[in-house]
Amino acid sequence: MKPIIVAEGLVKKFPKKTTPAIDNVNLTINPAEVIAVVGHNGAGKSTLFDLVSGFTHPTAGTLSTNINRSEIGWCPPTRNHRLVSYRASKHCTRCRAST
């Protein structure tokens, strides 16, 4: 079964920041696989989702998808709304579409 998302050595640096938001991240997601991305504030979780969904591009590394990126969605966390999921745009009015 071919992975739907493969990230190798992902790096994301933002201007005027001394530390990368994402530094050498490797990730493989297979069809029907459920994963959780957890970490403290500022750990790079949102940046990782932005990279995977195509909202932003990595500074270094490779990211390949074997899925239409329009089918990837995520809802940024807010105080009362914490849904982050594949196909979230079909369930969440606050989601950003990656099309």
N, C-alpha and C positions, 0 to 999 in steps of 0.2 A: 504494500500500500504506500503510495507516494505521499510525503508530508505536504500539508497545505501551506505551511509557513516555515521557512528556514532562515535564521539569522546567524551570521558568523562574524565575530569580531566587531560588532556594532559599536561605534563611538559617535556621540553627539556633543559638540562643544557649542556654547552660545557666546556671542561677542561680549567682551568685558568681564567674563567669568574665568577664574583661574582653574577651576576643577570641572572636568566634563560632567554633564548630566547623566550620560550613559558612557561606560568605559569597558570595552571588550566584552560585550554581551553575546553569548551563544544561546540559541533557542531553536528547538524543533517542535512543531505542533503537527500531530497526525490527525486525520479525519476522525471525528467522534470523540476525540480526546478532550478531557476537561482539565483545565489548568487554573491555578490561582497565582496572581502576582501580588505579593505582599511586601511591605517595607515601610519604614518611617517616612515622615514628611521630608520631601526633598531627595528621596532615594532614586528617583528617575522613573517611577511607574507610569506617570502620565506621558512622559517623553517617549517611553517605550511604545505605548499605545499609539501615540502620534506617528511614530516611525512605521509601525506595522500597518496602520490604516492609510498611510500615504499623505498625512497632513504636513509632514516635514520630511526632510531627507537627511540621511546620516552624514556625518563629517567623514567617517571612514567605515570600512567593513562592507559586507554584502547582505542584502535582504531579498529573498525571492519568495514569491507567493504562487501557489498553484490553485488559486481561487480568485474569483472576480472581486476586486477590492470594494466594489459597491455593496458586497454582502458582508463587509466587516463594519461594525459600528461599535461605538462605546459611549456611555453616558458618564461625563466627568462627575466625580463625587461632589455632592453638596450636603448640607446639614441633614436634610430629610430624604435624600435620594441617592442611593448607593448601588446602582445597577451597572455592572460592567460585563458585557457579554457579547459573544458572536451573534450577529443578527439583532443586536440590541435596538437598532433603528426601527425595527418593526414593532417594538414594544414600548418605546420610550419617546415621548414628544420632546424631551429636552436634549436628545442625542444630536450629535453632529454627523452628518452623512459624509462619507469619504468620496463621494462622486465629484 
